[in-house]
Amino acid sequence: MSDIQKTPLKNHIDFLTGFPFKSEGYTDNLTDIKLLCGDNIAQGCLRWDTVKRWPRVDKEKYGRYLLKEGDVVLAMDRPWIDAGLKFASVAPDDLPSLLLQRTARLRGSETLDIYYLRYIIGSPWFTKYVKNINTGSLVPHISGDQIKNFSFPVPPINHQRKVSAVLTAIDKKIELNNLINVELEAMAKLIYNYWFVQFDFPDANGKPYKSSGGKMVYNKTLKREIPDGWEVGSLGDIEPNIVTGKTPSTKKPENFKGNIPFICIGDVRCNMHITKTELTLSDLGADSQANKYIPKGAICVTCIASPGLVGFATENSQTNQQLNTVICSQVENQYLLYFYLKDHFMFAKAKTGNTFANMNKGDFSSIKVICPQKYILKRFTKHLQPTIDKILVNSKESNKLIELRDWLLPMLMNGQVTVTDASPSDGIHEKTTPGLLRQLK
């Protein structure tokens, strides 16, 4: 173990908790300042889908609570959930934003590099510390003093920056993969729109169907014209094998921490492919609901709490009760239904101003779906397959990089692995970890 001395956070950070902005002052004006609360903090990132705002004219009045790029923010109520610790680093796109009560802002100092601080808060040590504090609490929370009293290894600032540089390089590659995947999915969605929304799929002569005068007929169910020969049916009629998930008894810890992926809402939130789940089931937990298995390629759709999140299972898995899963008997239906269901929920939200709080299996199965001829679906699937495969490859690579980063994190911080001033290719000195350089390369 390293001889690096541990000291409490309070000796090295600028710490602030949020202001109790009154709800009657909230606005919906997109030009006003975002209010950051615990609900906006996910695992390592911020999300603004449920953001509240405050009048921009008050910016100077509450200047103390304005966030800066690089600030580390932490939810103080329920700081840890099954999906992980609710913390993030503030990015330029998150600004301007003000800190709301029951959230904490941590800022670095001359003795603590801000990026090193981010990795400390994201470390297994801090998560364990938070979980121990919350044990037995009916409403888990952490206080400002408890955050500041967390002790951690504080090497010299130059060493902190070297550690941060290694970990940040890995994070940048993960971020690049994520950005590429966003663009690839947008491209696939554009093709979907061209074929199944504008109906300009290639006709028998390779020309856009509708724009080239293809015959269109009015459909009473959709209340719009669709190509001649196409039909409209219920989702449950097209693909009748729909599975609603279930959670085995949480009173039996032996039901969990096995090798069977257990898909929950958080696992579907950001990715087309569900390549990793925060929770897993044991054989015992899965056996208690054996009819709930879903295969690789099944389409998982959240129908409670955050309806309309859609993702593909990448392994034989089970889901919790907040998801309905479509097991496609015809593989050519997969990509059509993926984009169709995402659009269905998005349009429902745009039309009503909100989404369904709860969609049961019957309601889900009754969703009306457009049905092109099978040969068109096969061509569409073949056209999209390379793009969908590339997204999956990038997602799996990011998972490996996350595992590598999380494995390196404590070793770099406690001195088992050190960073030298040599060239980037051999900037890590191995004390106890043979093969690490090969993995990094």
Secondary structure, DSSP 8 states (H G I E B T S, - for coil): -----EEEGGGT-EEEE-B---GGG-B--TTSEEEE-GGGB-BSSB--TT-EEE-GGGTTTTGGGB--TT-EEEESBS-EETTEE-EEE--GGG-SEEEBTTEEEEE-BTTB-HHHHHHHHTSHHHHHHHHHHHTT-SS-B--HHHHHT-EEE---HHHHHHHHHHHHHHHHHHHHHHHHHHHHHHHHHHHHHHHHTS---B-TTSSBTTTTT--EEEETTTTEEEETT-EEEEHHHHS--EEE-----TT-GGGEEEEEEEE-HHHHSS-SEE---SEEE-HHHHHTTGGG-B-TT-EEEE-BSSTT-EEEE-SSBEE-TTEEEE--SSGGGHHHHHHHHHHHHHHHHHHHSS--SB--HHHHHT-EEEE--HHHHHHHHHHHHHHHHHHHHHHHHHHHHHHHHHHHHHHHHTTSEEE-SS-GGG-EEESS-TTHHHHH-
